[in-house]
């Protein structure tokens, strides 16, 4: 890992204006240049400001993806042609809480499980995705949903917890 690029990204590059800003396409190219030094990111992607991906371990993004403002990526593999709206959160780990005789903050973490987002999926604004979820190809996760279970191909999900509301045809 290159800590130099990670430091520059979080202290400066992460804050430059979005691609919709005048000159934004050039700014996106600068941001992508730095991000590619930290995580795997495919070609023709848009990567907006204030995206958090920790130290970059276990995060990869495919081709033609759009990752919008304030997205938090932890232990996730994203396929091609995926859109992730603002403020989406991909959780990569969780806390143990089963022992009622031990304070929760002393029980440690549950083993980390990677989330996978398959091709041609759309994650809506302010969606929360729990660890280890598989989002199948063509899925849509509606705004504000909390996804706690894996999806079916071309499924549209909404709610808290998110439930299948229809299949895209």
N, C-alpha and C positions, 0 to 999 in steps of 0.2 A: 504494500500500500504506500502511496505517496502522500505523506503528511503535509508536505509543502502545498500541494494543490488542494488538499482538504481544508487547510487553514485559510488559504486565499479564497476558496469558494465560500465558506461560512462567514468570513469577515467582510468580504467585498462583493464578489460575483453574485452571490445569492440575493443581493439587494438591488441590483441594477433593474431598470424598468422592463416591463413585459414586451412581448413582440407586437402588441397593438400600439405601443408608444411610437412616436415618430422616430425612425431609424431602428425600430425594434427588431427587424429581421437580422440586422448586423449584431445587435445586442444578444439575440438568441444564439447566433453562431459563436459568440464569445463564451456565453454560458455553457453551451454544449461542449466546446473545446475543453473547458475545465472539468465538466462532469465526466467526460470520457476518460479523464486521467484517474478517476476515482471508481466509477462503476461501469459495467458494460451497458452501453446504450447504442441502439441501432441507428440506421440512417434516416434522414428526413423527419426528425423528431422536433417537437416544440417543448421546451422545458421552461416554464414561467418562474417567477421569483418566489423566494422563500419556501423552497422545497427541501424537506429534511429527509435524509437517508442515513443518518448515523455516520458510521465510519465507512459505509459502502459495502460491508460484508453481506453477502447473501441478498443483494439487490441487483436485478438486471431488467432491462427494458428493451423490447424488440424494435422493429422498424415502424416508421410512420405513426408514432404514438404522440399523443398530446397530454402532457402532465401540467395541470394548471396550478395557480397560486396556493400556497399554504398546505400542500399535500404532504402527508407524513408516510414514508415508506419504510417498513421494517420487515426483513426476511420475506421478500416477495419477488416472484418471477413474473414479468408481464410480457405477453406475446406481442404479435404485430397488430397494427391498426386498432389500438386500444385508446379510448378517451377516458381521462380521469379528471373530473370536475374539481373545482376549488374545495378546499377544506376536507377532502377525503382522508381517512385514516386507515392504514393497513397495519394492524397490530401483529407483531411477530412473536410475542411472548406474553405470558400471563403469570399471576402469582398463585402459589399454593395457599389454600385457606381451609382445608379439611379438618385439621386438628383444632378443636375448640379450646384446648388447654394451652396452646402455644399462640402468642401474639402473631397476627397475620404478617407483620413486617419482619418476623424472624423465621418464617416458613420457607422462604426462598421462592424461586421461579419454577414454573412448570417447564418441562423440556420444550424447547423451541421447535415449532413446526412451520415449514414454509407454505405460504399462500401462493397459488398459481392462478393467473388471469390468462385465459386462452384468447386466441385471436378474435378480433372484431367484436369486442365487448365495450360497454359504456358504463362507467361508474359515475353516478350522479353526485351533485353537490352535497357536502356534509354527510357522506356515507361512512359508516364505520364497519370494517371487515375484521372479524375475529381471526385469530391465528389458525393456520392449517386448512383454510377454505380453498376449494377448487371452484373457480368460476369458469364454467364451460363456454365454449365458443358461441358467439352471438348473444350472450346474456346482457341484459340491461338491469342495473340496480338503481332503482328510483331514488330521488332526492330524499335525504334524511333517514334512509333505511339503516338498520343494523343487521348485517348479514352474519348469521350464526351457523349456517349449514351450507354445504356445497350446492351448486345450482345444476339445473339441467340445461342441455343445449338449447339456445334461442329462447330461454325463459326470461320473462319480465318479472321482477321481484320488487315488492314495496312493503313498508311497514316496519314495526319494531315489536318482535323480531320480523325480519323480512320473510314474506311468504310468496309463493308463485301465484301471480294473478292472471297470467296468460302466456301462451307460446307464440312467438313471432313466426309468421308464415312467409 
